[in-house]
Amino acid sequence: MLFFVRYPGWGRRFNNKIILIILVAGMPAHSIYETIRTKILQKLSDQLSEDLFYHSIQHTLDVETQAERIALSEQIYDPHELFLLKTACLYHDSGFMVTYRDHEIAGCNLVKEELPGYGFNDEEINIICGLIMATHIPQTPLTKLEEIICDADLDYLGRDDFFPISNDLFTELRTRKLLATKKDWDEIQVKFFNQHKYFTETNKQLREQQKQQHLEMIKAML
């Protein structure tokens, strides 16, 4: 069971970071979170296939970073919510260690296997699994936290590093023989861009305009 101790000003912004005050079997939140983080990142490093050029440990770290940024901007300061959100980010692509298709289900299975050992109860595990499943394409967020992790997962669509990251995903799919040519990939991207939307006001304002510019650039290459 996770025990949250609230004091004035705790669980709020400090130097653009969130201070989490949570006791888990006597351990502060940062300690238990860093333990989880260290172990799952090591597992991802050891077990993710080398041909996951996009769904790599770097992507997991990026989603963790972007989710915290969006949460701060969306004024999510509750320490419990942030703890669950960031834990979900660490596990959201962990299912790729098991399977390529339906990896979200495999990731949830890993969450159910590992997180009870850190004191997570059934409700908390269900929230984390909901966050992971919300990232399945097409994304289907039902809560604010699910909107945040979905926008963090596809944050790159509206960033300056879009094209190198997009090329990593193309390489990954081509290596796995899921598509053949760059033209095929560009056609898929156009269709995907037309269906995708950001859910948080933060990413609508920060990423949507550049995302549309990328769409026009891809169309011009067809």
Secondary structure, DSSP 4 states (H G I P E B T S, - for coil): --EE---TTTTSEETTEE---EEETTEEHHHHHHHHHHHHHHHHHHHS-TT-SSSSHHHHHHHHHHHHHHHHHTT---HHHHHHHHHHHHHTTGGGGT-STTHHHHHHHHHHHHGGGGT--HHHHHHHHHHHHHTSSSP---SHHHHHHHHHHTGGGGSTTHHHHHHHHHHHHHHTTS---HHHHHHHHHHHHHH----SHHHHHHHHHHHHHHHHHHHHH-
